[in-house]
Amino acid sequence: MASSSSRNGGTRGGSMRPISGANSSNLRSSSFKSRIPSSAPAPRRSSSGGDNGVPGRVRVAVRLRPRNADECVADADFADCVELQPELKRLKLRKNNWDTETYEFDEVLTESASQKRVYQVVAKPVVESVLEGYNGTVMAYGQTGTGKTFTLGRLGDEDTAARGIMVRSMEDIISGTSLDTDSISVSYLQLYMETIQDLLDPSNDNIAIVEDPKTGDVSLPGATHVEIRNQQNFLDLLHLGETHRVAANTKLNTESSRSHAILMVHVKRSVVEHEDSVSNETDNSSHFVRPSKPLVRRSKLVLVDLAGSERVHKSGSEGHMLEEAKSINLSLSALGKCINAIAENSPHVPLRDSKLTRLLRDSFGGTARTSLIVTIGPSPRHRGETTSTILFGQRAMKVENMLKIKEEFDYKSLSKKLEVQLDKVIAENERQLKAFDDDVERINQQAQNRISEVEKNFAEALEKEKLKCQMEYMESVKKLEEKLISNQRENGKRNGEVNGVVTASELAKLKESLEEEIKLRKAAEEEVNKLKSQSTLKTRSGEGEDAGISRLQKLLEDEALQKKKLEEEVTILRSQLVQLTFEADQMRRCLDRGAPGNSYSDTDSLPSRHSQARESVNGQKAPFATLCEQVGLQKILQLLESDDANIRIHAVKVVANLAAEEANQEKIVEAGGLASLLMLLRSYEDETVRRVAAGAIANLAMNEVSQQLIVDQGGISLLSLTAADAEDPQTLRMVAGAIANLCGNDKLQARLWSDGGIKALLGMVRCGHPDVLAQVARGIANFAKCESRATTQVYEGVKSGRSLLIEDGALPWIVQHANDEAAPIRRHIELALCHLAQHEVNAKEMISGGALWELVRISKECSREDIRSLAHRTLSSSPVFRSEIRRLGIHF
């Protein structure tokens, strides 16, 4: 066995020392990734007072290229110069038939190792670190023609399994970031003859390197930066860059790279650090929540495809190619010297000897997580080059970097968030004030109406009593006048004496009558007073209404007090916003003055706090079933209606994952989850919510009972509207998958067609994405299969006859994609054609649309036996198809 010094740098004469237990455990670990342990000792602080770091050694893997055709002929009588022991992570180098040297690496990859395996053990840990906020480097080193470009830069246009590290890294980065809050940009360069050239802009052929005099960070401000939105955009850039890279034909390689290719991926991610609520100093009973601190993490992934080292007498380089070879060998030699100096802790590292070493200063001995893959060939003719490559990798394993996360406060985002919260509070306050004013106005109006009604009723009653008293008084006076006249007539017939006596008696009666009238008048006046007292009582009842108005006024005063408190809270938020804006201005001025000590003093402890928060969150993760048991399905469904967009999105994702399990589907539907998902699809325009909601509906649509409920609740129409509005391929794939599942239900054929489900399915082909087209093809195949089963049956009023797919114009698209390059699309379309052909009424239209030729091809060339037999049986059993085949003279 090789000692630790042997595997890191090799020893002369093959002498080896035992491997220490710690290093042995590291070398024999199943993962190539060097994780940051949660219980690691306190990381050391740099002398300049920067952030804390975590040590991380450069990880090195070796990959053996299989023999090529020339080597099979020339070295047929010789054994390979290397022997691999991947299970022990060892490599034996044969010096001759008797003597061998053994080296150990972090990973040993045989000639049969797949591109996926190489990516997982070499580059994936680095990509994951980049997503966590660290810088990362993946580099390929080796002799020319040993497969460096194949390992790192293979695009895999013909075979996706052959994709290299560049393509697979970008796939993971895109899937691990959010297009809404994060950003990804790319620069693609080549170092040719000690000149940095832009592969995305050939006119930019002399880019200068700029170094920060305080931090030592290297940047290329003159390089082209292109923002990446999807994987296809990235592949187009790689194609463009490959066309501009310098390559030549040598004896060792027909397409030998004559420059170092450098792909730089810049990732900007937004994260949030939460803080606990605090008490107000003036009032211990009132609390307010301090806003969360948004952070921005900036990381960089550098992928380096080094040009191959070569010996001139073997490569046959001459003329200009000879100058290129000298430049390549000089830059690689400078890189080897720097690695030796760093590994041996030399006080001087010659970084400025080459532009390559200046660009990679953060990768070796810096703050980046670095993985190196060295590629070798099996031929004994190149034993010297193979030995040099192995020793280079061994020396690189001695280099230890200090990994650091680069993050800063996002004051702009926090200020914007506070402004939005302030606007919401003001709008809510105005709404409450308006509602209160409306209530007060309504109550006042009701009180005025009641008072007016009471006054009107009192006036009418008083007027009636007054008229009644006046009538009684007039009648009494009239009777007295009549009696007086009758008495005067009787007195004229008597003499004076008798008249005097009679007159006296009459006068006495008259007085009595007057007294009675006076009593009656007093009684009338008492009645009037009684009515007045009643009027007074009614007036007092009006005063009771006034008391009600007083209570309303008191309520108004209470609401005014509450308004004052709300205004105080608004004032607090405004002051907080002003304070944060002031801090942001202070920070900006400090940065402009170039005082890093002041600008970073308040943030030194943030990486550790955020790391602890992330570990705490990771420690609480549980499967979705356990989460459902602990929280409760009903509470999870209630979160779908949350006002917080992030909470709503996470709740939809949890429901979608739960719906993926058949055991949970019935529970979700019974708890109202289907209705909530349809409501999200109807109400929200957020692309993420709609995509995940459509995916959850697609999972529920796999259950027959849920399918009927989806149709009854208008789900087909909602899915059709979403298909018409959405542009995101993943959203369209989810919607197409949901409709495709519904197409497999025989009883829903008519409803699916009448609600526009088939037209929506066909409309999504505009996207052109293979995954979307595969779901569309699957839906068409399911629908056609159900139609073929309904040839002699009737479902929901759909009679056997002309296909509804043909009526909606699906036949041209089906014929066009019957021989699609994508196997899933082709298989579903072939199956759909066979089922459509079983309807005799469809035969003529299929012949005129060109489907007959595809059916004949399917019966002969289809890779699946069952589909091929079905096509042959269908053509043989149809009189129309047999007649047309005979007419055209087709043999099948």
NUBALO-400267 format. One line per 3 residues: number of its first residue (from 1); for each residue x, y, z of C-alpha. Coordinates in steps of 0.02 Angstrom, whole numbers, plus 50000, padded with zeros to 5 digits. Example, Ala and Ser with C-alpha at 12.3 -4.5 7.8 and 13.67 -1.06 7.14 Angstrom:
# residues 2
1	50615:49775:50390 | 50684:49947:50357
***
This chain:
# residues 892
1	50000:50000:50000 | 50054:50178:49967 | 50083:50299:50107
4	49990:50465:50120 | 50141:50554:50048 | 50145:50430:49904
7	49965:50456:49855 | 49983:50644:49872 | 50150:50663:49789
10	50234:50494:49766 | 50403:50438:49835 | 50562:50397:49744
13	50604:50217:49720 | 50431:50159:49763 | 50462:50159:49952
16	50301:50182:50050 | 50248:50213:50229 | 50087:50154:50315
19	49932:50258:50293 | 49865:50342:50450 | 49693:50292:50512
22	49615:50462:50481 | 49675:50475:50302 | 49627:50295:50267
25	49448:50325:50323 | 49440:50477:50212 | 49505:50384:50061
28	49388:50236:50084 | 49230:50339:50108 | 49089:50301:49986
31	49061:50483:49941 | 49180:50597:49848 | 49108:50750:49936
34	49199:50837:50079 | 49054:50894:50188 | 49066:51031:50319
37	49029:50939:50483 | 48908:51018:50605 | 49022:50978:50752
40	49182:51040:50670 | 49300:51146:50777 | 49293:51333:50764
43	49361:51383:50593 | 49515:51490:50590 | 49505:51675:50547
46	49611:51750:50411 | 49742:51878:50459 | 49650:52017:50369
49	49501:52002:50485 | 49386:51921:50357 | 49245:51796:50383
52	49274:51626:50463 | 49317:51481:50349 | 49311:51292:50348
55	49460:51189:50285 | 49428:51079:50133 | 49560:50978:50041
58	49569:50971:49851 | 49485:50808:49797 | 49566:50712:49654
61	49494:50572:49546 | 49581:50475:49407 | 49492:50411:49250
64	49562:50283:49129 | 49523:50300:48944 | 49490:50136:48850
67	49608:50087:48710 | 49574:50167:48541 | 49590:50082:48373
70	49773:50131:48347 | 49823:50068:48519 | 49731:49903:48494
73	49840:49872:48342 | 50006:49945:48400 | 49998:49879:48580
76	49912:49713:48545 | 50058:49615:48619 | 50081:49727:48771
79	49979:49742:48930 | 49910:49907:48993 | 50034:50010:49091
82	49908:50037:49231 | 49801:49922:49336 | 49649:49994:49426
85	49577:49936:49592 | 49420:50046:49606 | 49351:49957:49758
88	49511:50003:49854 | 49529:50171:49764 | 49703:50120:49707
91	49801:50127:49546 | 49953:50021:49506 | 50077:50090:49379
94	50186:49957:49296 | 50364:50015:49276 | 50407:49847:49196
97	50347:49668:49204 | 50406:49648:49385 | 50403:49818:49468
100	50246:49922:49504 | 50204:50078:49600 | 50040:50098:49694
103	49947:50262:49715 | 49785:50302:49804 | 49658:50433:49751
106	49492:50495:49815 | 49407:50402:49672 | 49467:50282:49537
109	49358:50272:49381 | 49381:50131:49259 | 49364:50141:49070
112	49184:50079:49086 | 49129:50216:49207 | 48979:50312:49142
115	48971:50500:49122 | 48836:50507:49256 | 48947:50412:49379
118	49092:50530:49343 | 48982:50682:49373 | 48910:50616:49535
121	49076:50578:49619 | 49178:50723:49548 | 49070:50875:49513
124	48902:50855:49601 | 48972:50891:49777 | 49052:51050:49710
127	48888:51104:49626 | 48794:51075:49789 | 48921:51184:49881
130	48899:51322:49750 | 48710:51318:49782 | 48749:51337:49968
133	48852:51495:49937 | 49032:51430:49916 | 49143:51454:49765
136	49186:51294:49671 | 49306:51231:49538 | 49305:51073:49433
139	49460:51047:49324 | 49516:50911:49203 | 49704:50878:49180
142	49795:50750:49074 | 49892:50706:48918 | 49815:50758:48753
145	49692:50631:48686 | 49648:50552:48855 | 49468:50616:48862
148	49470:50781:48958 | 49350:50871:48840 | 49239:50716:48831
151	49229:50711:49021 | 49201:50897:49048 | 49126:50976:48892
154	49030:50839:48801 | 48861:50911:48749 | 48770:50746:48719
157	48663:50804:48572 | 48652:50629:48499 | 48652:50532:48663
160	48598:50615:48826 | 48692:50484:48927 | 48855:50554:48855
163	48827:50729:48928 | 48980:50798:49015 | 49005:50889:49178
166	48965:51062:49107 | 48791:51013:49047 | 48747:50911:49201
169	48808:51047:49320 | 48695:51178:49241 | 48547:51059:49251
172	48570:51043:49440 | 48599:51230:49462 | 48441:51276:49367
175	48338:51147:49463 | 48410:51208:49629 | 48369:51393:49603
178	48212:51497:49580 | 48193:51606:49426 | 48090:51728:49530
181	48218:51768:49665 | 48386:51700:49601 | 48493:51734:49448
184	48620:51634:49346 | 48745:51709:49224 | 48881:51627:49119
187	49047:51678:49041 | 49139:51562:48921 | 49325:51599:48889
190	49481:51520:48818 | 49663:51551:48866 | 49756:51542:48700
193	49940:51585:48685 | 49932:51678:48854 | 49787:51784:48789
196	49612:51776:48866 | 49480:51772:48727 | 49290:51778:48739
199	49212:51624:48656 | 49041:51708:48656 | 49109:51865:48571
202	49260:51826:48459 | 49295:52012:48433 | 49336:52025:48618
205	49505:51938:48602 | 49613:52018:48737 | 49525:52023:48906
208	49621:52097:49052 | 49629:52018:49226 | 49584:52136:49369
211	49635:52096:49548 | 49562:52178:49703 | 49714:52251:49796
214	49632:52220:49967 | 49550:52051:49950 | 49652:51979:49806
217	49493:51923:49714 | 49514:51902:49526 | 49382:51964:49403
220	49364:51986:49215 | 49256:52142:49191 | 49280:52138:49003
223	49204:51963:48980 | 49028:51937:48912 | 48900:51887:49045
226	48741:51802:48982 | 48594:51770:49098 | 48530:51590:49091
229	48342:51558:49101 | 48333:51376:49046 | 48441:51229:48994
232	48417:51252:48807 | 48482:51431:48819 | 48640:51364:48902
235	48664:51228:48771 | 48652:51358:48632 | 48791:51458:48717
238	48901:51304:48731 | 48875:51267:48546 | 48923:51446:48505
241	49079:51438:48613 | 49136:51270:48543 | 49131:51340:48365
244	49256:51475:48415 | 49376:51367:48516 | 49545:51332:48437
247	49578:51148:48393 | 49700:51057:48278 | 49741:50883:48210
250	49894:50801:48287 | 49965:50626:48287 | 49893:50596:48460
253	49719:50671:48433 | 49621:50719:48278 | 49538:50862:48372
256	49668:50919:48497 | 49618:51073:48599 | 49749:51208:48580
259	49681:51318:48719 | 49620:51306:48898 | 49429:51323:48903
262	49357:51409:49058 | 49170:51413:49094 | 49121:51530:49237
265	48945:51513:49311 | 48894:51655:49428 | 48750:51613:49547
268	48657:51744:49650 | 48534:51674:49778 | 48418:51764:49900
271	48396:51690:50075 | 48305:51756:50229 | 48366:51757:50409
274	48222:51770:50535 | 48228:51858:50704 | 48119:51842:50860
277	47990:51970:50914 | 48046:52107:51036 | 47953:52218:51162
280	47924:52403:51144 | 48022:52504:51272 | 47877:52625:51310
283	47745:52489:51331 | 47795:52315:51391 | 47624:52245:51345
286	47639:52287:51160 | 47750:52185:51045 | 47801:52202:50865
289	47898:52081:50754 | 48063:52144:50689 | 48070:52109:50501
292	48173:51963:50437 | 48344:52001:50365 | 48361:51961:50180
295	48533:51901:50128 | 48612:51886:49955 | 48736:51745:49924
298	48852:51760:49776 | 48948:51606:49723 | 49047:51556:49568
301	49073:51387:49484 | 49230:51377:49373 | 49241:51229:49252
304	49414:51216:49172 | 49452:51103:49023 | 49642:51113:49016
307	49732:51086:48851 | 49828:50922:48850 | 50011:50913:48891
310	50111:50839:48747 | 50284:50796:48691 | 50328:50871:48522
313	50413:50716:48451 | 50254:50616:48486 | 50122:50743:48432
316	50217:50795:48275 | 50182:50980:48306 | 50279:51102:48198
319	50268:51283:48144 | 50127:51377:48229 | 50065:51219:48313
322	50237:51203:48394 | 50219:51378:48468 | 50046:51329:48533
325	50119:51172:48614 | 50256:51275:48699 | 50127:51397:48769
328	50018:51254:48833 | 50164:51165:48916 | 50227:51327:48996
331	50059:51367:49074 | 50037:51189:49138 | 50213:51193:49208
334	50174:51357:49299 | 50017:51278:49371 | 50118:51128:49433
337	50245:51243:49517 | 50107:51339:49607 | 50028:51177:49669
340	50197:51115:49731 | 50229:51279:49822 | 50058:51277:49905
343	50071:51093:49952 | 50242:51120:50031 | 50186:51281:50121
346	50318:51381:50029 | 50324:51566:50077 | 50317:51615:49893
349	50190:51549:49767 | 50231:51601:49587 | 50051:51644:49539
352	50103:51779:49416 | 50205:51665:49304 | 50051:51629:49197
355	49876:51697:49170 | 49810:51522:49203 | 49879:51522:49381
358	49811:51698:49410 | 49637:51642:49356 | 49646:51487:49468
361	49719:51570:49624 | 49553:51545:49718 | 49546:51361:49667
364	49713:51307:49743 | 49748:51377:49916 | 49600:51497:49907
367	49419:51492:49967 | 49342:51378:49834 | 49294:51194:49848
370	49400:51111:49712 | 49387:50942:49624 | 49519:50884:49500
373	49498:50740:49379 | 49656:50676:49296 | 49635:50574:49137
376	49760:50442:49081 | 49778:50317:48940 | 49819:50131:48950
379	49957:50125:48819 | 50130:50078:48883 | 50205:50190:48748
382	50149:50342:48849 | 50205:50278:49019 | 50306:50436:49051
385	50159:50553:49018 | 50045:50441:49123 | 50169:50445:49268
388	50180:50636:49258 | 49991:50652:49260 | 49973:50537:49411
391	50108:50631:49508 | 50021:50796:49467 | 49860:50729:49544
394	49954:50664:49697 | 50031:50836:49728 | 49862:50921:49708
397	49790:50811:49846 | 49906:50898:49970 | 49825:51068:49939
400	49701:51125:50071 | 49582:51270:50040 | 49488:51376:50166
403	49304:51374:50112 | 49202:51531:50143 | 49025:51586:50107
406	49006:51756:50026 | 48845:51842:50079 | 48783:52019:50111
409	48626:52105:50170 | 48494:52144:50039 | 48438:52312:50108
412	48349:52357:49948 | 48237:52203:49959 | 48202:52234:50144
415	48157:52416:50112 | 48040:52367:49973 | 47958:52235:50084
418	47930:52362:50223 | 47854:52485:50100 | 47732:52352:50043
421	47685:52311:50224 | 47662:52496:50261 | 47549:52517:50110
424	47445:52369:50167 | 47426:52440:50343 | 47377:52611:50276
427	47252:52535:50154 | 47177:52427:50293 | 47165:52578:50408
430	47078:52680:50274 | 46958:52538:50239 | 46913:52521:50424
433	46889:52710:50441 | 46776:52714:50289 | 46674:52568:50355
436	46659:52653:50525 | 46604:52818:50446 | 46474:52725:50344
439	46407:52639:50501 | 46396:52804:50596 | 46307:52889:50452
442	46185:52744:50439 | 46146:52746:50627 | 46122:52937:50626
445	46003:52922:50480 | 45902:52788:50569 | 45892:52895:50727
448	45835:53049:50628 | 45702:52945:50542 | 45635:52879:50708
451	45632:53053:50787 | 45539:53125:50637 | 45414:52984:50644
454	45381:53012:50833 | 45360:53200:50811 | 45239:53174:50668
457	45134:53050:50768 | 45129:53168:50920 | 45075:53318:50815
460	44934:53220:50734 | 44868:53157:50904 | 44875:53334:50980
463	44782:53406:50832 | 44644:53276:50847 | 44619:53310:51035
466	44616:53498:51005 | 44481:53482:50870 | 44378:53369:50983
469	44380:53495:51128 | 44334:53640:51013 | 44184:53546:50944
472	44118:53503:51118 | 44138:53684:51174 | 44044:53752:51022
475	43900:53631:51049 | 43883:53684:51233 | 43877:53869:51189
478	43746:53838:51054 | 43632:53747:51177 | 43646:53890:51304
481	43600:54019:51171 | 43445:53921:51119 | 43389:53903:51301
484	43414:54091:51331 | 43305:54137:51181 | 43166:54020:51237
487	43168:54095:51412 | 43157:54273:51346 | 43000:54230:51245
490	42914:54157:51398 | 42956:54309:51504 | 42866:54428:51382
493	42693:54351:51423 | 42699:54377:51613 | 42674:54533:51718
496	42807:54633:51799 | 42801:54553:51972 | 42793:54380:51913
499	42921:54424:51782 | 43037:54486:51918 | 43022:54322:52016
502	43037:54216:51859 | 43182:54318:51800 | 43273:54290:51964
505	43243:54102:51956 | 43299:54099:51777 | 43454:54197:51820
508	43494:54071:51955 | 43477:53929:51827 | 43581:54027:51705
511	43719:54045:51835 | 43714:53860:51868 | 43727:53827:51680
514	43875:53946:51668 | 43958:53859:51814 | 43933:53693:51726
517	44007:53765:51568 | 44155:53831:51669 | 44180:53657:51741
520	44172:53585:51568 | 44299:53711:51509 | 44413:53669:51655
523	44391:53486:51612 | 44439:53527:51432 | 44590:53624:51493
526	44640:53478:51604 | 44625:53364:51451 | 44736:53485:51356
529	44862:53483:51499 | 44854:53293:51500 | 44891:53292:51315
532	45033:53413:51345 | 45103:53297:51479 | 45092:53153:51355
535	45182:53262:51230 | 45316:53294:51363 | 45335:53107:51391
538	45356:53080:51206 | 45481:53220:51202 | 45577:53130:51340
541	45574:52970:51235 | 45655:53077:51099 | 45784:53122:51228
544	45812:52934:51248 | 45854:52931:51064 | 45974:53074:51099
547	46055:52962:51232 | 46077:52828:51097 | 46161:52958:50989
550	46274:53001:51136 | 46324:52818:51149 | 46364:52818:50963
553	46468:52973:50988 | 46562:52881:51125 | 46591:52736:51006
556	46655:52862:50879 | 46776:52926:51009 | 46835:52747:51045
559	46861:52715:50859 | 46955:52879:50846 | 47068:52818:50988
562	47095:52653:50896 | 47134:52752:50739 | 47262:52850:50839
565	47343:52687:50896 | 47349:52624:50715 | 47428:52788:50663
568	47558:52763:50800 | 47598:52589:50730 | 47612:52664:50556
571	47730:52794:50630 | 47836:52654:50707 | 47846:52564:50539
574	47892:52726:50452 | 48028:52762:50579 | 48092:52585:50558
577	48096:52608:50369 | 48189:52773:50389 | 48313:52689:50506
580	48347:52546:50384 | 48364:52669:50241 | 48488:52768:50344
583	48588:52609:50383 | 48586:52564:50199 | 48652:52737:50153
586	48787:52721:50287 | 48836:52550:50219 | 48841:52616:50041
589	48949:52765:50092 | 49067:52649:50187 | 49083:52538:50035
592	49113:52690:49923 | 49251:52748:50041 | 49327:52572:50032
595	49322:52533:50220 | 49287:52347:50231 | 49319:52344:50417
598	49169:52456:50451 | 49054:52381:50320 | 49074:52201:50377
601	49091:52223:50564 | 48907:52191:50597 | 48898:52037:50488
604	49046:51933:50546 | 48938:51812:50644 | 48801:51793:50514
607	48869:51642:50419 | 48881:51539:50578 | 48707:51591:50635
610	48633:51551:50467 | 48724:51385:50462 | 48652:51341:50633
613	48477:51391:50575 | 48495:51285:50420 | 48554:51135:50523
616	48406:51158:50640 | 48286:51158:50496 | 48368:51007:50418
619	48357:50917:50583 | 48169:50939:50587 | 48135:50872:50413
622	48018:50723:50405 | 47930:50623:50270 | 47767:50696:50206
625	47665:50559:50289 | 47741:50601:50459 | 47715:50786:50426
628	47532:50751:50386 | 47510:50654:50549 | 47594:50787:50655
631	47514:50942:50578 | 47350:50872:50512 | 47288:50868:50333
634	47154:50999:50368 | 47283:51125:50431 | 47392:51095:50279
637	47242:51126:50166 | 47202:51286:50262 | 47376:51351:50219
640	47325:51347:50035 | 47222:51505:50072 | 47364:51597:50160
643	47400:51777:50110 | 47587:51742:50115 | 47641:51684:49942
646	47787:51581:50008 | 47677:51488:50132 | 47548:51457:49997
649	47679:51388:49876 | 47753:51271:50008 | 47578:51210:50057
652	47537:51170:49875 | 47700:51073:49859 | 47661:50971:50016
655	47486:50930:49951 | 47558:50882:49782 | 47682:50763:49862
658	47545:50688:49970 | 47434:50666:49818 | 47572:50566:49733
661	47536:50423:49854 | 47379:50326:49815 | 47338:50302:50000
664	47322:50490:50025 | 47218:50534:49872 | 47048:50487:49945
667	47088:50579:50108 | 47136:50738:50014 | 46975:50735:49912
670	46866:50702:50065 | 46949:50846:50159 | 46910:50968:50018
673	47086:50971:49948 | 47026:50951:49768 | 46913:51103:49782
676	47055:51204:49858 | 47174:51155:49717 | 47045:51202:49586
679	47020:51368:49675 | 47208:51402:49667 | 47207:51360:49482
682	47062:51481:49458 | 47117:51626:49569 | 47306:51642:49562
685	47415:51697:49418 | 47578:51648:49503 | 47665:51524:49388
688	47737:51418:49528 | 47568:51400:49615 | 47482:51353:49454
691	47617:51229:49406 | 47618:51138:49573 | 47427:51144:49587
694	47411:51068:49413 | 47535:50933:49463 | 47434:50891:49618
697	47274:50882:49514 | 47366:50767:49392 | 47410:50651:49537
700	47230:50651:49598 | 47170:50619:49420 | 47247:50445:49429
703	47101:50392:49541 | 46936:50354:49453 | 46827:50430:49590
706	46933:50589:49590 | 46920:50598:49400 | 46730:50611:49410
709	46741:50745:49545 | 46867:50845:49443 | 46747:50845:49295
712	46593:50886:49402 | 46681:51035:49483 | 46730:51112:49315
715	46909:51052:49320 | 46920:51022:49132 | 46875:51203:49094
718	47002:51267:49222 | 47138:51156:49152 | 47095:51215:48976
721	47107:51398:49028 | 47273:51366:49114 | 47338:51279:48958
724	47290:51430:48852 | 47373:51557:48969 | 47531:51466:49027
727	47697:51478:48937 | 47809:51383:49058 | 47846:51207:48990
730	47837:51128:49163 | 47664:51203:49196 | 47604:51143:49026
733	47675:50970:49062 | 47576:50960:49225 | 47415:51018:49141
736	47439:50898:48995 | 47472:50756:49117 | 47310:50792:49211
739	47206:50796:49051 | 47295:50639:48988 | 47243:50546:49146
742	47063:50602:49122 | 47069:50542:48941 | 47089:50363:49005
745	46912:50361:49082 | 46781:50288:48963 | 46637:50376:49050
748	46709:50551:49032 | 46735:50552:48843 | 46588:50665:48798
751	46615:50785:48942 | 46801:50796:48907 | 46768:50838:48726
754	46624:50962:48756 | 46721:51058:48891 | 46867:51086:48771
757	46989:50963:48847 | 47045:50890:48680 | 47068:51062:48601
760	47169:51118:48752 | 47277:50962:48738 | 47311:50997:48554
763	47342:51182:48591 | 47488:51140:48706 | 47592:51071:48563
766	47639:51253:48528 | 47766:51237:48669 | 47870:51109:48574
769	47950:51044:48733 | 47977:50854:48723 | 47902:50821:48895
772	47745:50919:48851 | 47729:50832:48683 | 47748:50662:48769
775	47602:50701:48886 | 47496:50764:48740 | 47534:50603:48644
778	47489:50499:48796 | 47322:50588:48814 | 47281:50562:48630
781	47325:50377:48644 | 47214:50357:48799 | 47068:50446:48714
784	47087:50343:48555 | 47096:50183:48656 | 46933:50225:48745
787	46851:50265:48578 | 46905:50097:48510 | 46825:50009:48660
790	46665:50107:48630 | 46644:50043:48451 | 46491:49940:48497
793	46444:50033:48657 | 46370:50201:48708 | 46444:50310:48846
796	46355:50467:48901 | 46273:50492:48731 | 46433:50462:48629
799	46391:50341:48490 | 46511:50239:48389 | 46559:50338:48235
802	46682:50468:48174 | 46821:50498:48300 | 46809:50655:48407
805	46997:50673:48389 | 46979:50687:48201 | 46836:50811:48221
808	46950:50922:48328 | 47086:50915:48193 | 47210:50803:48284
811	47248:50688:48136 | 47379:50799:48046 | 47479:50818:48206
814	47468:50631:48243 | 47532:50587:48068 | 47670:50716:48080
817	47739:50645:48245 | 47707:50461:48209 | 47893:50436:48177
820	47957:50562:48306 | 48136:50542:48367 | 48080:50542:48549
823	48031:50364:48595 | 47889:50409:48717 | 47804:50522:48590
826	47825:50397:48449 | 47759:50250:48552 | 47600:50341:48607
829	47565:50409:48432 | 47587:50236:48353 | 47464:50164:48479
832	47340:50305:48445 | 47347:50274:48257 | 47311:50089:48281
835	47159:50126:48390 | 47092:50259:48270 | 47108:50137:48126
838	46991:50014:48212 | 46845:50132:48173 | 46794:50090:47996
841	46715:50262:47976 | 46886:50343:48005 | 46975:50243:47869
844	46945:50360:47721 | 47001:50516:47816 | 47154:50425:47881
847	47199:50371:47703 | 47180:50548:47637 | 47282:50616:47784
850	47430:50500:47752 | 47401:50387:47903 | 47398:50228:47797
853	47583:50240:47758 | 47623:50262:47943 | 47516:50111:47987
856	47610:50006:47861 | 47776:50069:47933 | 47718:50029:48109
859	47668:49852:48059 | 47845:49824:47994 | 47966:49932:48095
862	47888:49964:48266 | 48004:49908:48406 | 47861:49843:48512
865	47787:49676:48461 | 47612:49712:48530 | 47594:49876:48433
868	47666:49798:48276 | 47542:49653:48287 | 47397:49772:48321
871	47438:49876:48167 | 47452:49721:48057 | 47288:49651:48124
874	47198:49816:48098 | 47256:49834:47917 | 47209:49654:47881
877	47034:49667:47954 | 46982:49832:47870 | 46908:49814:47693
880	46944:49997:47655 | 47127:49984:47703 | 47148:49818:47610
883	47073:49895:47452 | 47188:50046:47460 | 47341:49937:47494
886	47302:49831:47341 | 47275:49989:47237 | 47444:50060:47289
889	47532:49892:47273 | 47599:49895:47451 | 47668:49734:47525
892	47660:49712:47711
***
